Amino acid sequence: MELLIIEKTNVTPEIRFNPFEGILMMKGRSIPENPVDFYSGLMDWIKEYYSSPKEITEFQFEFEYVNSGSAKFILEILRKVRMSQDQGKTTMVRWFYEEEDEAIQELGEYFRDMLKIPIELIPVVQN
């Protein structure tokens, strides 16, 4: 399994998935015109990763904005986290949001409450 690195654009987040360290990070704006095209490869990578994950996996989400199409795929990613946790795998989810950004904070809370998984909500102070 290889590193998955995708540079951010104006409409897609930066992706840094490191299977060797078990750290999977998404950061930026997620408003692709066609979320299926963007997220299908990520979903395949995550499925492959979870066939033999590290002892501890850490997801780091730090979004500026997420549209509804992207939110559906993020929900699917978090469903895979829940399935892995149900199978005894340890996965930590850290959801970073700008301190004043209630929409992104509430999205993290929504995912946490809907899926009943521990998501650490971490406010980030902007300078």
C-alpha positions as CSV (number, residue, x, y, z in Angstrom):
1,M,0.0,0.0,0.0
2,E,1.3,3.4,-0.9
3,L,1.0,6.9,0.4
4,L,-2.0,8.8,-1.0
5,I,-1.2,12.5,-1.5
6,I,-3.5,14.9,-3.3
7,E,-2.7,18.6,-3.3
8,K,-5.5,21.0,-2.4
9,T,-7.3,23.1,-5.0
10,N,-9.9,25.8,-4.7
11,V,-12.6,23.1,-4.6
12,T,-10.9,20.0,-3.1
13,P,-9.1,19.4,0.1
14,E,-5.5,18.4,0.7
15,I,-5.2,14.7,1.3
16,R,-2.4,13.0,3.1
17,F,-3.1,9.3,3.8
18,N,-0.1,7.6,5.3
19,P,-0.6,3.8,5.7
20,F,2.8,3.4,7.4
21,E,1.9,5.7,10.3
22,G,-1.8,5.2,10.2
23,I,-2.5,8.9,9.8
24,L,-5.1,10.0,7.4
25,M,-5.6,13.7,7.0
26,M,-8.0,15.9,5.0
27,K,-7.7,19.6,5.1
28,G,-9.3,22.5,3.2
29,R,-12.4,23.1,1.2
30,S,-14.5,20.3,-0.1
31,I,-16.8,21.5,-2.8
32,P,-15.9,19.4,-5.9
33,E,-18.3,19.7,-8.9
34,N,-18.6,15.9,-8.9
35,P,-18.0,14.4,-5.5
36,V,-18.2,10.9,-6.8
37,D,-15.2,11.4,-9.0
38,F,-13.2,12.9,-6.2
39,Y,-14.1,10.6,-3.4
40,S,-14.4,7.3,-5.1
41,G,-10.6,6.8,-5.2
42,L,-10.3,7.8,-1.5
43,M,-13.0,5.3,-0.6
44,D,-11.2,2.5,-2.4
45,W,-7.9,3.5,-0.7
46,I,-9.6,3.5,2.8
47,K,-11.2,0.1,2.1
48,E,-7.8,-1.3,1.1
49,Y,-6.2,0.3,4.2
50,Y,-8.7,-1.2,6.6
51,S,-8.0,-4.7,5.2
52,S,-4.8,-4.5,7.2
53,P,-4.7,-1.3,9.3
54,K,-2.1,-0.1,11.8
55,E,-2.8,-0.9,15.4
56,I,-4.0,2.7,15.9
57,T,-5.4,4.8,13.0
58,E,-5.9,8.5,13.3
59,F,-8.2,10.5,11.0
60,Q,-7.6,14.3,11.0
61,F,-10.3,16.4,9.4
62,E,-9.8,20.2,9.1
63,F,-12.3,21.6,6.8
64,E,-13.0,25.2,5.8
65,Y,-16.2,24.4,4.0
66,V,-18.0,21.2,3.0
67,N,-20.9,21.0,0.6
68,S,-23.7,18.4,0.9
69,G,-22.3,16.1,-1.7
70,S,-18.9,15.9,0.1
71,A,-20.6,15.5,3.5
72,K,-22.2,12.3,2.2
73,F,-18.8,10.9,1.4
74,I,-17.3,12.0,4.7
75,L,-20.2,10.2,6.4
76,E,-19.3,7.1,4.4
77,I,-15.7,7.4,5.5
78,L,-16.8,7.7,9.2
79,R,-19.1,4.7,8.7
80,K,-16.0,2.7,7.8
81,V,-14.3,4.0,11.0
82,R,-17.3,2.8,13.0
83,M,-17.2,-0.7,11.3
84,S,-13.5,-1.0,12.1
85,Q,-14.2,0.0,15.7
86,D,-16.9,-2.5,15.9
87,Q,-14.4,-5.1,14.8
88,G,-12.0,-4.1,17.6
89,K,-9.7,-1.8,15.7
90,T,-8.6,1.5,17.3
91,T,-9.4,4.6,15.3
92,M,-9.2,8.1,16.6
93,V,-11.0,10.9,14.9
94,R,-10.0,14.5,15.3
95,W,-12.3,17.1,13.9
96,F,-10.6,20.5,13.7
97,Y,-12.7,23.7,13.1
98,E,-12.0,27.4,13.2
99,E,-13.1,28.6,16.6
100,E,-15.9,30.8,15.2
101,D,-17.1,28.4,12.5
102,E,-20.3,27.0,14.0
103,A,-21.2,25.2,10.7
104,I,-18.1,23.0,10.6
105,Q,-18.3,22.4,14.4
106,E,-21.9,21.3,14.1
107,L,-21.1,19.1,11.2
108,G,-18.6,17.2,13.4
109,E,-21.1,17.0,16.2
110,Y,-23.7,15.7,13.8
111,F,-21.4,12.9,12.5
112,R,-20.4,12.0,16.1
113,D,-24.0,11.9,17.3
114,M,-25.4,10.1,14.3
115,L,-22.8,7.4,14.2
116,K,-22.2,7.1,17.9
117,I,-18.4,7.2,17.5
118,P,-16.0,9.3,19.6
119,I,-15.0,12.4,17.6
120,E,-12.7,14.8,19.3
121,L,-13.8,18.3,18.4
122,I,-10.9,20.7,18.4
123,P,-11.3,24.5,18.0
124,V,-8.5,26.2,16.2
125,V,-7.8,29.9,17.0
126,Q,-7.1,31.9,13.9
127,N,-4.6,34.7,14.1
